[in-house]
Amino acid sequence: MKRVLFVCTGNTCRSPMAEALLRKIADEENFPVEVQSAGVAAVNGSLASPQAIEVLKEKGIEHDHRSQEINEELIAWADYVLTMTSSHKQTLIQLFPQYVDKIYTLREYAEPGFEKKQKLYKQLDQLYVEMENKRAKLVAEWKFPKDETKQQELEQQLYHELEPFFKQEEQLLNQLAELSTSLDIHDPFGGSVDTYRLCCEQIEKEIRNIIQKWKTMDR
């Protein structure tokens, strides 16, 4: 039984559609999953957008959804945390660095050749964790003064200390740029039903790829 958490911004458009689609497709494929969704800036208890509900109904899905804000309990519960954009992913890694190994964008995890890219993505994710830990440690040690000149000197020293991380980041990003298309499922919020329909189709495609991947892994 795999546990999946989808994450977007407000948990009213993309992640609720992904949650409902995975539940339906997994049932059709007789593949056991538990699935939830959340938002990095969600207002707890909000309804899914009317356009999202309409598009899901077109696929024969009734989804009685209430939004929820992301929290550590949800992250800990999930085996896979699949975000709609790279920005969502980075937000979660900053908030919950201890769970970096289970956080992916939906497209990152679903893409063909994922295993090749996974190593690079995880190296980059771990690099960001190390950079933030190093930055926080240095700032705590230095206790930046109010004197502007001295503060500028310390900021330059901070950049110098982090420069090896920046160079490594650039190398990893260049390698990924050669391998990857966009990893984002763009937000349909405020758009027409057609905009939501296109978004839903993009999400469904990636979810079907993931189900097939899991079925292959379990053979």
N, C-alpha and C positions, 0 to 999 in steps of 0.2 A: 504494500500500500504506500503510494507516494503522496506526500503532502505538499501542496503548491500554494504559494501566496503571490498574487498579482498585485503590482503597485503602480499607481499613476499619481496625478496631482490631487484631485478632489474626490476620487473614488465615486464619481457619478457617470463617467463616460467609458473610457477605455478599459480600466481594470474590471468593472462589473460585466462588461461584454465578454472579456476574456474568461472570467470566472464561469459565467453561464455557458459559454461555448465549450470550455474544457469539460465541464460536468456532462454536457450532452454528448460530445464526441467520445469521451472515455466510456460512457454507458453504451454507446453504439458499438464500440470496439471491445466491450467486455474487459476493460482495463481498469483496475481498482485505483481510484484516487480520492483524496479529500482536498477540497479547494476553498480558499477564501480570497478576499481582495481588500485593499486598504489604500489610503492616500497619504502622501507626505504633508499635505496641507488640507486635509479633509475636515469638514464639520460633521461631527458624529450625528447620525440619524437622518441625513439628507437622502431624498429619493434619487434614483437614477434619472438621468435626463430623459424627457419624453421621446426624443429621437432615438436614444439607445434602446428604450423599451420597444419602440415601434419596429426597429430593425431586428431585434431579437424575436419579436412575434412573427415576423416574416419567415423566420427559420423554425417556427414551431416551438419557441421557447418562452415560457412564462417565468419571469424573474422578479420576485418580490424582494427588492434590494434596499438596504439602508447602509449609508456610508459609515466608515470608521477610520479614525486616524491611526497611522502606523504606530506601533509600540514594540518594545522588546519581546513581550510575550508572544506576539504574532510571529516575529522573526525567528524566535527560538522554536516555535511549533513547526515551522516549515522545513521541508527537506530542500526545496528550491524556492528562491525568491526571485521572481521574474518581473523586471520593471519595464515600463513602456519607453523610457528614454535613458540615454547615458547620464543625463543630469540627475534623474531619479536615483540611478544606481550610485552615483558618487555621493549624493546626499545620504543614502542609507549606509554607505561604507564609512562616512564621517561620523554618523550617529552611532553606528554599531560595528566598529572595526573588528570585533571578535568574531563576527559572522561573515567576514569577507569571502570565504570559500564557498558560500552557498548563494551569493548574490550575482545575478546576471541580468542583462537586458534580454527581453523575449527573443529578439532577433539574434543576438549573440549566441544564445543557447540553441536556437533552432537551426541556425545556418548549417548547410553542408560544409564539411571540413572544420567543424567546430573544434575537434580535438587539437588540430594544429594551431588554431587561434587561441584556444583556451589558455595555453601556457603563457602566451604573450599578454593576454588580458590579466591573468592572475599575477604575473610579474609586475604589471603596471599598477594593479590594485594594491599589492603589497608595498610597492614603492611609495604610493601616496600615504599609506599608513605610517611607514617609516619616516617620511618627510614631515608629517604632522607631529609625530612623536618627538622628532629631533627639534623642530621649530618650537614646540611647547616647552621642551626641556631648556632650550637656550634662553627663551624669553623669561622663564621662571628664574633662571640663574642670574641673568643680567639685571633684571628689575629696571627697565628702561627709565632713564631720568627725564625730568621735565625740561632740562636744558636742550635746546633745539640742536645745537652743534654736536653735542655728545650723543644725542639720539640718532642723528644721521650717521655718525661714525659706527654706532652699534648696529644700525640697519644694514650698513654696508658689510659689516663683519658677518651678520646673519646671512646675507646673500652669499658671501664667500663660503661660509660653512655648508650651505645648501647647494652650492653650484654643482658638485658631483651628481646630486639627485636630479637636477635640471637636465644635465647632459644625458643621463640614463633615460630620463623621461622622453627626451627628444628622439633618442634612438628607438625606443619601443614604439612610440607613436608613428615614426616613419615606417617601421616594419608592418604595423597594423594598417597603415594607409594603403600599402601595397596589396593587402589581402582583403580589405573590407569595403563593403558598401555601407550606406547609412544604417545605423543600428536603432534608429528611433521610429516609433509609431507616433505620428504627429497627432496633436490634440484636435479633435473635431468640435470642441466646445464652441457654441455660438454658430455653428454651421448648419447647413440644411440636412434633411434626411439623407440626401445623396452623399453628402460628406461623411455622415456616420456610416452609411452603407459601405462606402469604400474602406473606411477604417476597420469596420467589422470583418470585411473580406481579408484584409491584410492580417489581422489577428488570427482569423480562422486558419489561414494558410500556414502560419508559423506553428500553431497548436497541432495541426495534423502532422506536420513534420516531427514535432516532439513526440507525439504518441507513437509514430512509427519507429523513431529512434529508441524509445523505451522498450517497445516490443522486441526489437532486434537485440537490445542489451540483455533482455530477460530470457532469451532462448538458450 
